[in-house]
């Protein structure tokens, strides 16, 4: 397992994060998957207030294993569709969601806390003031933004710096080799070239959700198979099929699989990255962990993303 560091958290953070969105119960095979992730060196779990009972399941497992001090929890709040309709990026919603998440997780703090959505109509000042109140109370170690534009993150961090507050020390948008035609879910943000350039310049860590593009590179999808409406809507494009073809070619050259190439693309960015995964079985889990060992040249990285026509000069 490879690890990274995020300012505010005094633990090493595994660069493969275990998503909990598919947790249904604390029985096999979910329990065995969590155990296998731990044995492989993983220590970071992604969840959210909007996932509801998934936080409860994770909290019970951590209590059963007596692991709280050894792991990193990333949870999120202020989702626009969680408890009341419409935008909820405000102090009241942040406080409500955080306190309820802590209760569900059975802990008095979370290592990483991200705002699950943004509302550009809300000023960043009150948001940062509220989040910093919870940092001072030791309920949160580090704050970040999921599905915020880099411009809003920059604005929030400039406010924090001007008011002697802690700013965002990570972000968590979508980042994958396959580029979405439109947001996978309402209010979602994907890291485009401009966003990646900003992260490169600032070296702000990025924790990517849907890092494997929902399995687009697994071989389960083809251009003429249009049975999966969401995949067709979000990822079917000639550019993405060309990315798939290039991933398959590079995979053959390196003796790995296209979906490992796609995950390695996220992990080989010129700024700190982690990848949130949701493996369906142990084979997928270990394939993801093995992908951390795949390295790319800058030419290979650009070629995969259609930024150049040939790998070699």
N, C-alpha and C positions, 0 to 999 in steps of 0.2 A: 504494500500500500504506500502511496505517496501522500505527503501532507503539505498543508499551506498554513499561513498565519494571517489572522485578521486583527487589526488593531482593536484592543479592548478585551479580547479573549486570551486568557493565559494558557490555553491548551492548543496543541497542534490539531488541525482540522483536516480530516481525510478528504482528499480531492474527489473521491467518489462518495456522494451523499446518498443515503438510503431514503427514498421517498416513501411516505406512509399513506398516500392517497388511496391505495388499493387494500389497505388492511380491513378485514371484515370481522375478525374475531381473534382471540388469543389462543388459537389452536393450530395444529398442523394444517397446511404447510407454512402458514405465516410465521409461526414461532420458529420453525426450523430455518426459514430464510433469514430472520433476524439473527439467529445464533450463528449461521454461516457467515454473515456479513461481519460480525464481531471477530470470528476466528480468522478472517482474512485481513484483519487490521482496521476495519472500518469503525468509526466512532461518531459519525455525524448523521443526525436524523432530521429530515425536513417534514414539517407538518404545518397545520394552520387552524385557526379558530373556525374557519369556514368548513373544515373537514369534520367538525363536530366530534363524533365518538372515536375518530381515529386518534385524537389526542389522548383520550381516556385509555384506549388500548395500549398505546405506546407508554403512557405513564405507569400502567399496571405492570407491564413487562419490565420496565426499568426498576420498579420497586421490588419486584420478585427477584430480579438478578442483583439488586443492590449496586446499580451501575451509575446512579445519577452523577456522581462526581467525576466519573471517568469518561463521560460522553459529552457531546456537544448537541444541543437542541436548537434548531432553527424553527421558529414558528412565526406566523404572520397574522395580521389583523387589519381591520378597517376595509374589508371587502365590501363592494357596493351592493352585494346581494346576500347579506348575512344578518338577518334579524329585522331589517326594515328595507324597503325598496329605495333605490336612488343612491346617490353618492353618500358615503359615510366617513370621509376623511376629515375627521374633526376630533377635538380633544375628548369629548364624551364617548365617542365610539372607540377610540384608541384605548382609553382607560377601561371601558367595559370589556372589550375583547381580550385585552391583556390579562386582566384579573381573572376572567373566566378560564382562559387558557392555562394559567398557573394552577388553578384549582383542578382542572381536568388532568393536567400532567402530574399532579401531586408534587409540585416543586415550588420553591419560593423565588426562583429566578430562571430566566432563559439566557442562554449564551448569545444567541443571535435573534434579533427581532426585526422583522421587515413589515412595512406597510404593503398590504396585498394589492392595493389599487391606488390610483391617484385621482385627484379632482383638481384640475388646473385652475378652477375658479376660486380655490381656497388659497389664501396667502400661506407661504411656507413658515412664517414666523411662529404663529400659534402651534403649528404641528411640531416644530423643533423644540419649542418650550415644553410642550407636553411630554415628548419622548425623553427629554433631558431630566424632567422631574423623576421619571422612573429609573433612569440611570443613577441619579443621586440616591434613590431609595434602594439601590442594588437589586432591582427586579429585572434589569436588563444589563448585559455586559457591553453589547455593541448593537448599533442600529443601522438599518439599511432600507433599501427601497426595492420592492418587487413591482415590475411593470410601471416604472417611472421613466420618463425620458431623461437622457443625460443632462439636458438643459435644466430641468427641474431639480435634479440632484445637485448640479453646480450651484443653482440659486439657493437651495437649502443650505449647502455647505458654506456659501459666502455669508449667509445670514448667521450661521452658527459661529463662524470665525469672528464676525463683527461684534457678536454678543457674548463672547467667551463661553460658548457652548460646545458640546461634542457633536460633530457632524456625522453624516453617513460614512461608514467605513467599508461598506460593500453594497453591491446591487445584485438583483436577481431577476433579470429579464429572460426571455427565451433566447437561446443562442444554439444554433445547430447548423450543420452543413447544408441541409435542405432549407431554403428560404420560403417562408409562408407567403401565399398569395394574399391572405387577409388574416386578421387575428384569429387564433384558434378558438378563443373565448372572448367575450365582450370585455373591453378595457385592457386587453393584454398588449404588451410591448415586446417586440423582438429587436435584438441588437443588429442594426444595419451597419454599413461600412463606416458611416460617420460616428456612430456610437462606439464601435471598436477602436477607431482612431482616437477618440477621447479617452477611452480606457487605457490605451497604450500610452498616451501622453501623461495621464494621471496615475497609472499603475494601481487603480482602484480594483480590488478583487471582484470578480463576477461569478456568481453561482447560477449556472444555467439550468432552467427547467426545460422539459422536453428536449433534452440534450441529444437524444437519438431520433428526434422528429417522429415520435410515435411509432417507431419501427419501420419507417419508410425504407431504410437500407437493409432490412432483414431478408429480402427476397420474397416476402409474402405478397408484394404488390407489383403489378405490371401496368403499363399504360392502358391496356385494353380491359383490365379488370377494374370496373368502376362500382363495385358492390359496396365499398366502404365510403359512405357519403362524406364523412368528415375528412378523411384522407384526400379524397378527390378535391374537395373544396379548398383545403388548406395547402396541400403540397403538390398536387398534380400540375406540372408545368414542364415544358420542354427543357427549360434551364435546369430544373431539378432532376429530370431523367438523364440529362448529360452529366450532372454531378454524380448520379448513381453509377453511370457507366465508367466514369473516371475512378470512382471509389472502388469499383469491382476490379478494374485493371491494376490499380495500385495494391489492392489486397492480394491479388494473385502474385504480384512481384514480391511482396513481403511475407507471403505465407500466412495471411490472416483472413478475416472475413470483411465484407464491405461495411457491416454495421460497426465493427471494431475501428475501421478507418474513420467512419463518421464520428465516433466518440473521441478518437484521438485528435481529430480536427479541433474539437472544442478544447481539449487539454493542451494543445500545442500553440495556443494564441500567444502573442507577444506581451501579454499582461497576465496577472494571476487569475486562474480559473478553477472552478470546481464544477462537477457535473452531477445533477440529481438524476437518479435512475430508478426505475420501477421494474426490476426483473421478475419474470413470471416463474422461473425455476432456477435451480442452482447452476445449470449450465450457462444461462444468460448472466447470472451474477459474476461467475468466474471469468467469462469472456470479457465483461466490462472491466474487471480488475486487471486482466492481462493487457487490455488496450492502453493502460497507463504507460506500458513499456515501449509503445510505438512512438518513434520520433520522426519528424518531417523536417526537411530543409525548407527555407523560406520559399523556394521555387515550387516545391511540392504542395505546400500550403496554398499558394496563390493559384496553382494549376487546378487543384481540387475545386476551388471556388470560382473557376472560370475567369480568373483575372489574367491568365496568360494561356496561350495556345499550346505551348510545349513546356515540358518540365526543364529540359536542359536549355542552356543559352544557345 
